[in-house]
């Protein structure tokens, strides 16, 4: 049986080499934290590298979904405290769906009372997109509101007109609703493109009123 050669003291790394290796490893970890982990997990992108790699959007959606889930849990805890009951997971899900249904029904009733000029409802399958636009003159104002049921959607509120004119008014990711006013910057078409990035069907209802000629489905 042969004995393996034991390294002598000169072959072992020195303390200085170990310190340099530790510092280098720590530096790499910090770079990965700032450029990859923070953008992908929390939507924090101080270097803008995460945006170029498409990681920041993922982190923003994760953070928003986590906030919504925590808000749902807080609502259930408050209800349990108020009524002195504790629900299991299936009961909580059923209860939440019932509450959401009641909120949506109440909102729709209020919408009808507000006198919207046009209302359109459509269902988006996962990955599907659709576009509705208003035919408007420059300076015209159209109040709007839209709501998503069953999930969240990405949207782009923009306009286009003769001569290649185009404008972006507002964009959003993973949102359940939005409302405000569209003020046309020029004669042309002004409206919304929605896309469902969820894993289940999402139903969107759009309400509009104000100074426009017609509401058209353009995509």
Secondary structure, 3 states (H helix, E strand, C coil): CCCCCCCCCCCCCCHHHHHHHHHHHHHHHHHHHHHHHHHHHHCCCCCCHHHHHCHHHHHHHHHHHHHHHHHHHHHHHHHHHHHCCCCCHHHHHHHHHHHHHHHHHHHHHHHHHCCCCEEEEEEECCCCEEEEEEEECCCCEEEEEEEEECCCEEEEEEEEEHHHEEEEEEEEEEECEEEEEEECCCCEEEEEEEECCCCCCEEEEEEECCCCCCEEECC
